Amino acid sequence: MIHGNINPESILVNQSGVWKLAGFDFCIQLEKNPDFQNDQFSFGEINVELPPLCLPHLNYITPERIFGKFK
């Protein structure tokens, strides 16, 4: 599984000091290649005209992800 939106707000630390990863709204399931060559995934395009709550944190993702050239 690929998280797709790791940023400071998605990292939580509990009272015991254990780090937890949250915010899996934009995660993508990794598809295994039956030939065991390369794992493949596709993020799809980001519509930057959506409200900010409907988008991954744009300051923490790659430009390729924003422009839809990351496949």
N, CA, C and O atoms as a Maestro MAE file, in Angstrom:
{
 s_m_m2io_version
 :::
 2.0.0
}

f_m_ct {
 s_m_title
 :::
 protein
 m_atom[284] {
  # First column is atom index #
  i_m_mmod_type
  r_m_x_coord
  r_m_y_coord
  r_m_z_coord
  i_m_residue_number
  s_m_chain_name
  s_m_pdb_residue_name
  s_m_pdb_atom_name
  i_m_atomic_number
  :::
  1 25 0.844 -1.163 0.000 1 A "MET " " N  " 7
  2 3 0.000 0.000 0.000 1 A "MET " " CA " 6
  3 2 0.898 1.238 0.000 1 A "MET " " C  " 6
  4 15 1.901 1.291 0.712 1 A "MET " " O  " 8
  5 25 0.528 2.216 -0.797 2 A "ILE " " N  " 7
  6 3 1.257 3.475 -0.868 2 A "ILE " " CA " 6
  7 2 0.389 4.547 -0.229 2 A "ILE " " C  " 6
  8 15 -0.784 4.688 -0.575 2 A "ILE " " O  " 8
  9 25 0.962 5.306 0.703 3 A "HIS " " N  " 7
  10 3 0.178 6.260 1.490 3 A "HIS " " CA " 6
  11 2 -0.382 7.388 0.619 3 A "HIS " " C  " 6
  12 15 -1.595 7.599 0.626 3 A "HIS " " O  " 8
  13 25 0.426 8.102 -0.112 4 A "GLY " " N  " 7
  14 3 -0.046 9.138 -1.022 4 A "GLY " " CA " 6
  15 2 -0.253 10.512 -0.407 4 A "GLY " " C  " 6
  16 15 -0.595 11.450 -1.126 4 A "GLY " " O  " 8
  17 25 -0.056 10.666 0.909 5 A "ASN " " N  " 7
  18 3 -0.259 11.981 1.516 5 A "ASN " " CA " 6
  19 2 0.476 12.092 2.851 5 A "ASN " " C  " 6
  20 15 -0.105 12.544 3.838 5 A "ASN " " O  " 8
  21 25 1.746 11.685 2.892 6 A "ILE " " N  " 7
  22 3 2.506 11.806 4.135 6 A "ILE " " CA " 6
  23 2 2.922 13.260 4.304 6 A "ILE " " C  " 6
  24 15 3.572 13.846 3.438 6 A "ILE " " O  " 8
  25 25 2.532 13.825 5.434 7 A "ASN " " N  " 7
  26 3 2.867 15.199 5.783 7 A "ASN " " CA " 6
  27 2 2.866 15.289 7.310 7 A "ASN " " C  " 6
  28 15 2.478 14.326 7.972 7 A "ASN " " O  " 8
  29 25 3.284 16.406 7.881 8 A "PRO " " N  " 7
  30 3 3.337 16.489 9.352 8 A "PRO " " CA " 6
  31 2 1.998 16.210 10.035 8 A "PRO " " C  " 6
  32 15 1.977 15.670 11.141 8 A "PRO " " O  " 8
  33 25 0.893 16.562 9.404 9 A "GLU " " N  " 7
  34 3 -0.411 16.331 10.019 9 A "GLU " " CA " 6
  35 2 -0.820 14.860 10.019 9 A "GLU " " C  " 6
  36 15 -1.715 14.476 10.771 9 A "GLU " " O  " 8
  37 25 -0.186 14.031 9.195 10 A "SER " " N  " 7
  38 3 -0.552 12.622 9.141 10 A "SER " " CA " 6
  39 2 0.302 11.751 10.058 10 A "SER " " C  " 6
  40 15 0.122 10.534 10.086 10 A "SER " " O  " 8
  41 25 1.227 12.348 10.808 11 A "ILE " " N  " 7
  42 3 2.064 11.605 11.741 11 A "ILE " " CA " 6
  43 2 1.616 11.952 13.160 11 A "ILE " " C  " 6
  44 15 1.650 13.113 13.569 11 A "ILE " " O  " 8
  45 25 1.201 10.941 13.892 12 A "LEU " " N  " 7
  46 3 0.714 11.121 15.256 12 A "LEU " " CA " 6
  47 2 1.660 10.416 16.222 12 A "LEU " " C  " 6
  48 15 2.233 9.378 15.890 12 A "LEU " " O  " 8
  49 25 1.819 10.974 17.399 13 A "VAL " " N  " 7
  50 3 2.625 10.352 18.447 13 A "VAL " " CA " 6
  51 2 1.722 10.177 19.657 13 A "VAL " " C  " 6
  52 15 1.154 11.148 20.157 13 A "VAL " " O  " 8
  53 25 1.586 8.929 20.133 14 A "ASN " " N  " 7
  54 3 0.701 8.691 21.275 14 A "ASN " " CA " 6
  55 2 1.422 8.973 22.593 14 A "ASN " " C  " 6
  56 15 2.586 9.372 22.589 14 A "ASN " " O  " 8
  57 25 0.743 8.770 23.709 15 A "GLN " " N  " 7
  58 3 1.310 9.078 25.028 15 A "GLN " " CA " 6
  59 2 2.537 8.247 25.360 15 A "GLN " " C  " 6
  60 15 3.364 8.661 26.173 15 A "GLN " " O  " 8
  61 25 2.666 7.082 24.740 16 A "SER " " N  " 7
  62 3 3.826 6.217 24.971 16 A "SER " " CA " 6
  63 2 5.010 6.580 24.080 16 A "SER " " C  " 6
  64 15 6.076 5.976 24.191 16 A "SER " " O  " 8
  65 25 4.831 7.561 23.200 17 A "GLY " " N  " 7
  66 3 5.898 7.958 22.292 17 A "GLY " " CA " 6
  67 2 5.947 7.145 21.011 17 A "GLY " " C  " 6
  68 15 6.898 7.265 20.239 17 A "GLY " " O  " 8
  69 25 4.940 6.321 20.775 18 A "VAL " " N  " 7
  70 3 4.894 5.501 19.565 18 A "VAL " " CA " 6
  71 2 4.328 6.330 18.424 18 A "VAL " " C  " 6
  72 15 3.289 6.975 18.564 18 A "VAL " " O  " 8
  73 25 5.022 6.306 17.296 19 A "TRP " " N  " 7
  74 3 4.566 7.052 16.126 19 A "TRP " " CA " 6
  75 2 3.516 6.245 15.378 19 A "TRP " " C  " 6
  76 15 3.651 5.033 15.212 19 A "TRP " " O  " 8
  77 25 2.478 6.923 14.933 20 A "LYS " " N  " 7
  78 3 1.402 6.295 14.158 20 A "LYS " " CA " 6
  79 2 1.213 7.082 12.875 20 A "LYS " " C  " 6
  80 15 1.338 8.306 12.863 20 A "LYS " " O  " 8
  81 25 0.916 6.388 11.814 21 A "LEU " " N  " 7
  82 3 0.651 7.026 10.526 21 A "LEU " " CA " 6
  83 2 -0.852 7.061 10.315 21 A "LEU " " C  " 6
  84 15 -1.516 6.032 10.441 21 A "LEU " " O  " 8
  85 25 -1.396 8.224 9.997 22 A "ALA " " N  " 7
  86 3 -2.835 8.404 9.813 22 A "ALA " " CA " 6
  87 2 -3.091 9.048 8.458 22 A "ALA " " C  " 6
  88 15 -2.157 9.304 7.699 22 A "ALA " " O  " 8
  89 25 -4.345 9.306 8.161 23 A "GLY " " N  " 7
  90 3 -4.700 10.017 6.938 23 A "GLY " " CA " 6
  91 2 -4.546 9.179 5.688 23 A "GLY " " C  " 6
  92 15 -3.867 9.592 4.747 23 A "GLY " " O  " 8
  93 25 -5.153 8.029 5.660 24 A "PHE " " N  " 7
  94 3 -5.029 7.135 4.510 24 A "PHE " " CA " 6
  95 2 -6.076 7.419 3.427 24 A "PHE " " C  " 6
  96 15 -6.425 6.526 2.655 24 A "PHE " " O  " 8
  97 25 -6.576 8.655 3.369 25 A "ASP " " N  " 7
  98 3 -7.600 9.003 2.383 25 A "ASP " " CA " 6
  99 2 -7.105 8.876 0.951 25 A "ASP " " C  " 6
  100 15 -7.901 8.612 0.049 25 A "ASP " " O  " 8
  101 25 -5.814 9.057 0.725 26 A "PHE " " N  " 7
  102 3 -5.272 9.043 -0.627 26 A "PHE " " CA " 6
  103 2 -4.362 7.845 -0.873 26 A "PHE " " C  " 6
  104 15 -3.521 7.889 -1.771 26 A "PHE " " O  " 8
  105 25 -4.513 6.780 -0.098 27 A "CYS " " N  " 7
  106 3 -3.656 5.610 -0.274 27 A "CYS " " CA " 6
  107 2 -4.056 4.832 -1.530 27 A "CYS " " C  " 6
  108 15 -5.184 4.920 -2.016 27 A "CYS " " O  " 8
  109 25 -3.093 4.077 -2.026 28 A "ILE " " N  " 7
  110 3 -3.285 3.293 -3.244 28 A "ILE " " CA " 6
  111 2 -2.773 1.890 -2.987 28 A "ILE " " C  " 6
  112 15 -1.686 1.709 -2.438 28 A "ILE " " O  " 8
  113 25 -3.549 0.907 -3.379 29 A "GLN " " N  " 7
  114 3 -3.142 -0.486 -3.226 29 A "GLN " " CA " 6
  115 2 -2.130 -0.839 -4.307 29 A "GLN " " C  " 6
  116 15 -2.366 -0.597 -5.491 29 A "GLN " " O  " 8
  117 25 -1.022 -1.403 -3.902 30 A "LEU " " N  " 7
  118 3 0.017 -1.826 -4.829 30 A "LEU " " CA " 6
  119 2 -0.400 -3.138 -5.467 30 A "LEU " " C  " 6
  120 15 -0.802 -4.073 -4.774 30 A "LEU " " O  " 8
  121 25 -0.303 -3.209 -6.787 31 A "GLU " " N  " 7
  122 3 -0.671 -4.424 -7.510 31 A "GLU " " CA " 6
  123 2 0.584 -5.207 -7.856 31 A "GLU " " C  " 6
  124 15 1.478 -4.700 -8.532 31 A "GLU " " O  " 8
  125 25 0.641 -6.435 -7.391 32 A "LYS " " N  " 7
  126 3 1.801 -7.292 -7.663 32 A "LYS " " CA " 6
  127 2 1.746 -7.809 -9.093 32 A "LYS " " C  " 6
  128 15 0.701 -8.240 -9.580 32 A "LYS " " O  " 8
  129 25 2.873 -7.757 -9.738 33 A "ASN " " N  " 7
  130 3 3.010 -8.296 -11.080 33 A "ASN " " CA " 6
  131 2 3.206 -9.810 -10.958 33 A "ASN " " C  " 6
  132 15 4.096 -10.247 -10.229 33 A "ASN " " O  " 8
  133 25 2.407 -10.614 -11.645 34 A "PRO " " N  " 7
  134 3 2.558 -12.074 -11.515 34 A "PRO " " CA " 6
  135 2 3.924 -12.584 -11.962 34 A "PRO " " C  " 6
  136 15 4.347 -13.654 -11.524 34 A "PRO " " O  " 8
  137 25 4.622 -11.850 -12.817 35 A "ASP " " N  " 7
  138 3 5.948 -12.266 -13.267 35 A "ASP " " CA " 6
  139 2 7.046 -11.836 -12.291 35 A "ASP " " C  " 6
  140 15 8.224 -12.103 -12.530 35 A "ASP " " O  " 8
  141 25 6.669 -11.175 -11.198 36 A "PHE " " N  " 7
  142 3 7.605 -10.683 -10.190 36 A "PHE " " CA " 6
  143 2 8.654 -9.749 -10.777 36 A "PHE " " C  " 6
  144 15 9.769 -9.666 -10.261 36 A "PHE " " O  " 8
  145 25 8.305 -9.045 -11.854 37 A "GLN " " N  " 7
  146 3 9.226 -8.090 -12.472 37 A "GLN " " CA " 6
  147 2 9.246 -6.782 -11.687 37 A "GLN " " C  " 6
  148 15 10.201 -6.492 -10.966 37 A "GLN " " O  " 8
  149 25 8.202 -6.012 -11.834 38 A "ASN " " N  " 7
  150 3 8.100 -4.714 -11.156 38 A "ASN " " CA " 6
  151 2 6.702 -4.568 -10.589 38 A "ASN " " C  " 6
  152 15 5.717 -4.963 -11.212 38 A "ASN " " O  " 8
  153 25 6.630 -3.997 -9.404 39 A "ASP " " N  " 7
  154 3 5.326 -3.659 -8.862 39 A "ASP " " CA " 6
  155 2 4.841 -2.403 -9.578 39 A "ASP " " C  " 6
  156 15 5.634 -1.510 -9.873 39 A "ASP " " O  " 8
  157 25 3.542 -2.332 -9.859 40 A "GLN " " N  " 7
  158 3 3.014 -1.206 -10.607 40 A "GLN " " CA " 6
  159 2 1.919 -0.521 -9.831 40 A "GLN " " C  " 6
  160 15 1.162 -1.164 -9.104 40 A "GLN " " O  " 8
  161 25 1.836 0.788 -9.987 41 A "PHE " " N  " 7
  162 3 0.772 1.548 -9.360 41 A "PHE " " CA " 6
  163 2 0.501 2.782 -10.194 41 A "PHE " " C  " 6
  164 15 1.363 3.249 -10.939 41 A "PHE " " O  " 8
  165 25 -0.690 3.296 -10.061 42 A "SER " " N  " 7
  166 3 -1.072 4.508 -10.761 42 A "SER " " CA " 6
  167 2 -1.868 5.381 -9.800 42 A "SER " " C  " 6
  168 15 -2.821 4.914 -9.176 42 A "SER " " O  " 8
  169 25 -1.479 6.648 -9.679 43 A "PHE " " N  " 7
  170 3 -2.145 7.558 -8.766 43 A "PHE " " CA " 6
  171 2 -3.364 8.228 -9.366 43 A "PHE " " C  " 6
  172 15 -4.268 8.615 -8.625 43 A "PHE " " O  " 8
  173 25 -3.423 8.376 -10.654 44 A "GLY " " N  " 7
  174 3 -4.488 9.163 -11.253 44 A "GLY " " CA " 6
  175 2 -4.149 10.638 -11.154 44 A "GLY " " C  " 6
  176 15 -3.087 11.006 -10.652 44 A "GLY " " O  " 8
  177 25 -5.040 11.472 -11.627 45 A "GLU " " N  " 7
  178 3 -4.771 12.903 -11.659 45 A "GLU " " CA " 6
  179 2 -5.386 13.602 -10.460 45 A "GLU " " C  " 6
  180 15 -6.390 13.150 -9.908 45 A "GLU " " O  " 8
  181 25 -4.770 14.716 -10.060 46 A "ILE " " N  " 7
  182 3 -5.282 15.538 -8.976 46 A "ILE " " CA " 6
  183 2 -6.005 16.724 -9.594 46 A "ILE " " C  " 6
  184 15 -5.440 17.430 -10.429 46 A "ILE " " O  " 8
  185 25 -7.235 16.944 -9.195 47 A "ASN " " N  " 7
  186 3 -7.987 18.100 -9.648 47 A "ASN " " CA " 6
  187 2 -7.736 19.226 -8.653 47 A "ASN " " C  " 6
  188 15 -8.360 19.262 -7.593 47 A "ASN " " O  " 8
  189 25 -6.828 20.146 -8.979 48 A "VAL " " N  " 7
  190 3 -6.439 21.200 -8.053 48 A "VAL " " CA " 6
  191 2 -7.539 22.241 -7.848 48 A "VAL " " C  " 6
  192 15 -7.383 23.150 -7.032 48 A "VAL " " O  " 8
  193 25 -8.633 22.121 -8.569 49 A "GLU " " N  " 7
  194 3 -9.758 23.041 -8.391 49 A "GLU " " CA " 6
  195 2 -10.701 22.597 -7.275 49 A "GLU " " C  " 6
  196 15 -11.630 23.330 -6.932 49 A "GLU " " O  " 8
  197 25 -10.482 21.411 -6.701 50 A "LEU " " N  " 7
  198 3 -11.302 20.934 -5.589 50 A "LEU " " CA " 6
  199 2 -10.962 21.710 -4.323 50 A "LEU " " C  " 6
  200 15 -9.892 22.313 -4.240 50 A "LEU " " O  " 8
  201 25 -11.852 21.706 -3.340 51 A "PRO " " N  " 7
  202 3 -11.535 22.360 -2.060 51 A "PRO " " CA " 6
  203 2 -10.313 21.707 -1.409 51 A "PRO " " C  " 6
  204 15 -10.061 20.523 -1.636 51 A "PRO " " O  " 8
  205 25 -9.555 22.451 -0.610 52 A "PRO " " N  " 7
  206 3 -8.322 21.925 -0.005 52 A "PRO " " CA " 6
  207 2 -8.517 20.646 0.807 52 A "PRO " " C  " 6
  208 15 -7.618 19.806 0.840 52 A "PRO " " O  " 8
  209 25 -9.659 20.476 1.459 53 A "LEU " " N  " 7
  210 3 -9.878 19.258 2.242 53 A "LEU " " CA " 6
  211 2 -10.011 18.015 1.369 53 A "LEU " " C  " 6
  212 15 -9.904 16.897 1.874 53 A "LEU " " O  " 8
  213 25 -10.241 18.186 0.080 54 A "CYS " " N  " 7
  214 3 -10.389 17.061 -0.849 54 A "CYS " " CA " 6
  215 2 -9.097 16.745 -1.580 54 A "CYS " " C  " 6
  216 15 -9.087 15.908 -2.482 54 A "CYS " " O  " 8
  217 25 -8.014 17.395 -1.207 55 A "LEU " " N  " 7
  218 3 -6.730 17.219 -1.888 55 A "LEU " " CA " 6
  219 2 -5.668 16.742 -0.918 55 A "LEU " " C  " 6
  220 15 -5.738 17.040 0.275 55 A "LEU " " O  " 8
  221 25 -4.668 15.992 -1.420 56 A "PRO " " N  " 7
  222 3 -3.515 15.728 -0.568 56 A "PRO " " CA " 6
  223 2 -2.793 17.048 -0.298 56 A "PRO " " C  " 6
  224 15 -2.996 18.023 -1.022 56 A "PRO " " O  " 8
  225 25 -1.965 17.087 0.724 57 A "HIS " " N  " 7
  226 3 -1.240 18.306 1.075 57 A "HIS " " CA " 6
  227 2 -0.236 18.597 -0.041 57 A "HIS " " C  " 6
  228 15 0.770 17.898 -0.163 57 A "HIS " " O  " 8
  229 25 -0.496 19.613 -0.851 58 A "LEU " " N  " 7
  230 3 0.286 19.867 -2.058 58 A "LEU " " CA " 6
  231 2 1.725 20.292 -1.779 58 A "LEU " " C  " 6
  232 15 2.564 20.200 -2.675 58 A "LEU " " O  " 8
  233 25 2.034 20.749 -0.583 59 A "ASN " " N  " 7
  234 3 3.417 21.113 -0.253 59 A "ASN " " CA " 6
  235 2 4.302 19.904 -0.009 59 A "ASN " " C  " 6
  236 15 5.523 20.044 0.070 59 A "ASN " " O  " 8
  237 25 3.715 18.719 0.112 60 A "TYR " " N  " 7
  238 3 4.491 17.532 0.463 60 A "TYR " " CA " 6
  239 2 4.419 16.417 -0.569 60 A "TYR " " C  " 6
  240 15 4.818 15.290 -0.278 60 A "TYR " " O  " 8
  241 25 3.926 16.699 -1.756 61 A "ILE " " N  " 7
  242 3 3.919 15.675 -2.799 61 A "ILE " " CA " 6
  243 2 4.767 16.151 -3.964 61 A "ILE " " C  " 6
  244 15 5.063 17.340 -4.081 61 A "ILE " " O  " 8
  245 25 5.153 15.227 -4.818 62 A "THR " " N  " 7
  246 3 6.043 15.556 -5.926 62 A "THR " " CA " 6
  247 2 5.296 16.299 -7.030 62 A "THR " " C  " 6
  248 15 4.083 16.144 -7.175 62 A "THR " " O  " 8
  249 25 6.015 17.102 -7.804 63 A "PRO " " N  " 7
  250 3 5.383 17.789 -8.934 63 A "PRO " " CA " 6
  251 2 4.788 16.813 -9.949 63 A "PRO " " C  " 6
  252 15 3.767 17.101 -10.574 63 A "PRO " " O  " 8
  253 25 5.433 15.658 -10.105 64 A "GLU " " N  " 7
  254 3 4.918 14.656 -11.029 64 A "GLU " " CA " 6
  255 2 3.525 14.204 -10.641 64 A "GLU " " C  " 6
  256 15 2.682 13.943 -11.500 64 A "GLU " " O  " 8
  257 25 3.289 14.112 -9.352 65 A "ARG " " N  " 7
  258 3 1.982 13.706 -8.845 65 A "ARG " " CA " 6
  259 2 0.927 14.778 -9.127 65 A "ARG " " C  " 6
  260 15 -0.212 14.456 -9.467 65 A "ARG " " O  " 8
  261 25 1.303 16.041 -8.988 66 A "ILE " " N  " 7
  262 3 0.369 17.138 -9.247 66 A "ILE " " CA " 6
  263 2 0.021 17.215 -10.725 66 A "ILE " " C  " 6
  264 15 -1.139 17.417 -11.084 66 A "ILE " " O  " 8
  265 25 1.015 17.054 -11.578 67 A "PHE " " N  " 7
  266 3 0.815 17.214 -13.017 67 A "PHE " " CA " 6
  267 2 0.406 15.929 -13.723 67 A "PHE " " C  " 6
  268 15 0.251 15.929 -14.944 67 A "PHE " " O  " 8
  269 25 0.224 14.824 -12.983 68 A "GLY " " N  " 7
  270 3 -0.297 13.587 -13.545 68 A "GLY " " CA " 6
  271 2 0.657 12.816 -14.416 68 A "GLY " " C  " 6
  272 15 0.204 12.041 -15.259 68 A "GLY " " O  " 8
  273 25 1.968 12.987 -14.260 69 A "LYS " " N  " 7
  274 3 2.940 12.270 -15.096 69 A "LYS " " CA " 6
  275 2 3.644 11.175 -14.331 69 A "LYS " " C  " 6
  276 15 4.690 10.693 -14.766 69 A "LYS " " O  " 8
  277 25 3.088 10.768 -13.189 70 A "PHE " " N  " 7
  278 3 3.731 9.772 -12.317 70 A "PHE " " CA " 6
  279 2 2.966 8.483 -12.433 70 A "PHE " " C  " 6
  280 15 1.972 8.294 -11.732 70 A "PHE " " O  " 8
  281 25 3.397 7.588 -13.297 71 A "LYS " " N  " 7
  282 3 2.694 6.313 -13.498 71 A "LYS " " CA " 6
  283 2 3.662 5.174 -13.451 71 A "LYS " " C  " 6
  284 15 3.263 4.019 -13.599 71 A "LYS " " O  " 8
  :::
 }
 m_bond[283] {
  # First column is bond index #
  i_m_from
  i_m_to
  i_m_order
  :::
  1 1 2 1
  2 2 3 1
  3 3 4 2
  4 3 5 1
  5 5 6 1
  6 6 7 1
  7 7 8 2
  8 7 9 1
  9 9 10 1
  10 10 11 1
  11 11 12 2
  12 11 13 1
  13 13 14 1
  14 14 15 1
  15 15 16 2
  16 15 17 1
  17 17 18 1
  18 18 19 1
  19 19 20 2
  20 19 21 1
  21 21 22 1
  22 22 23 1
  23 23 24 2
  24 23 25 1
  25 25 26 1
  26 26 27 1
  27 27 28 2
  28 27 29 1
  29 29 30 1
  30 30 31 1
  31 31 32 2
  32 31 33 1
  33 33 34 1
  34 34 35 1
  35 35 36 2
  36 35 37 1
  37 37 38 1
  38 38 39 1
  39 39 40 2
  40 39 41 1
  41 41 42 1
  42 42 43 1
  43 43 44 2
  44 43 45 1
  45 45 46 1
  46 46 47 1
  47 47 48 2
  48 47 49 1
  49 49 50 1
  50 50 51 1
  51 51 52 2
  52 51 53 1
  53 53 54 1
  54 54 55 1
  55 55 56 2
  56 55 57 1
  57 57 58 1
  58 58 59 1
  59 59 60 2
  60 59 61 1
  61 61 62 1
  62 62 63 1
  63 63 64 2
  64 63 65 1
  65 65 66 1
  66 66 67 1
  67 67 68 2
  68 67 69 1
  69 69 70 1
  70 70 71 1
  71 71 72 2
  72 71 73 1
  73 73 74 1
  74 74 75 1
  75 75 76 2
  76 75 77 1
  77 77 78 1
  78 78 79 1
  79 79 80 2
  80 79 81 1
  81 81 82 1
  82 82 83 1
  83 83 84 2
  84 83 85 1
  85 85 86 1
  86 86 87 1
  87 87 88 2
  88 87 89 1
  89 89 90 1
  90 90 91 1
  91 91 92 2
  92 91 93 1
  93 93 94 1
  94 94 95 1
  95 95 96 2
  96 95 97 1
  97 97 98 1
  98 98 99 1
  99 99 100 2
  100 99 101 1
  101 101 102 1
  102 102 103 1
  103 103 104 2
  104 103 105 1
  105 105 106 1
  106 106 107 1
  107 107 108 2
  108 107 109 1
  109 109 110 1
  110 110 111 1
  111 111 112 2
  112 111 113 1
  113 113 114 1
  114 114 115 1
  115 115 116 2
  116 115 117 1
  117 117 118 1
  118 118 119 1
  119 119 120 2
  120 119 121 1
  121 121 122 1
  122 122 123 1
  123 123 124 2
  124 123 125 1
  125 125 126 1
  126 126 127 1
  127 127 128 2
  128 127 129 1
  129 129 130 1
  130 130 131 1
  131 131 132 2
  132 131 133 1
  133 133 134 1
  134 134 135 1
  135 135 136 2
  136 135 137 1
  137 137 138 1
  138 138 139 1
  139 139 140 2
  140 139 141 1
  141 141 142 1
  142 142 143 1
  143 143 144 2
  144 143 145 1
  145 145 146 1
  146 146 147 1
  147 147 148 2
  148 147 149 1
  149 149 150 1
  150 150 151 1
  151 151 152 2
  152 151 153 1
  153 153 154 1
  154 154 155 1
  155 155 156 2
  156 155 157 1
  157 157 158 1
  158 158 159 1
  159 159 160 2
  160 159 161 1
  161 161 162 1
  162 162 163 1
  163 163 164 2
  164 163 165 1
  165 165 166 1
  166 166 167 1
  167 167 168 2
  168 167 169 1
  169 169 170 1
  170 170 171 1
  171 171 172 2
  172 171 173 1
  173 173 174 1
  174 174 175 1
  175 175 176 2
  176 175 177 1
  177 177 178 1
  178 178 179 1
  179 179 180 2
  180 179 181 1
  181 181 182 1
  182 182 183 1
  183 183 184 2
  184 183 185 1
  185 185 186 1
  186 186 187 1
  187 187 188 2
  188 187 189 1
  189 189 190 1
  190 190 191 1
  191 191 192 2
  192 191 193 1
  193 193 194 1
  194 194 195 1
  195 195 196 2
  196 195 197 1
  197 197 198 1
  198 198 199 1
  199 199 200 2
  200 199 201 1
  201 201 202 1
  202 202 203 1
  203 203 204 2
  204 203 205 1
  205 205 206 1
  206 206 207 1
  207 207 208 2
  208 207 209 1
  209 209 210 1
  210 210 211 1
  211 211 212 2
  212 211 213 1
  213 213 214 1
  214 214 215 1
  215 215 216 2
  216 215 217 1
  217 217 218 1
  218 218 219 1
  219 219 220 2
  220 219 221 1
  221 221 222 1
  222 222 223 1
  223 223 224 2
  224 223 225 1
  225 225 226 1
  226 226 227 1
  227 227 228 2
  228 227 229 1
  229 229 230 1
  230 230 231 1
  231 231 232 2
  232 231 233 1
  233 233 234 1
  234 234 235 1
  235 235 236 2
  236 235 237 1
  237 237 238 1
  238 238 239 1
  239 239 240 2
  240 239 241 1
  241 241 242 1
  242 242 243 1
  243 243 244 2
  244 243 245 1
  245 245 246 1
  246 246 247 1
  247 247 248 2
  248 247 249 1
  249 249 250 1
  250 250 251 1
  251 251 252 2
  252 251 253 1
  253 253 254 1
  254 254 255 1
  255 255 256 2
  256 255 257 1
  257 257 258 1
  258 258 259 1
  259 259 260 2
  260 259 261 1
  261 261 262 1
  262 262 263 1
  263 263 264 2
  264 263 265 1
  265 265 266 1
  266 266 267 1
  267 267 268 2
  268 267 269 1
  269 269 270 1
  270 270 271 1
  271 271 272 2
  272 271 273 1
  273 273 274 1
  274 274 275 1
  275 275 276 2
  276 275 277 1
  277 277 278 1
  278 278 279 1
  279 279 280 2
  280 279 281 1
  281 281 282 1
  282 282 283 1
  283 283 284 2
  :::
 }
}
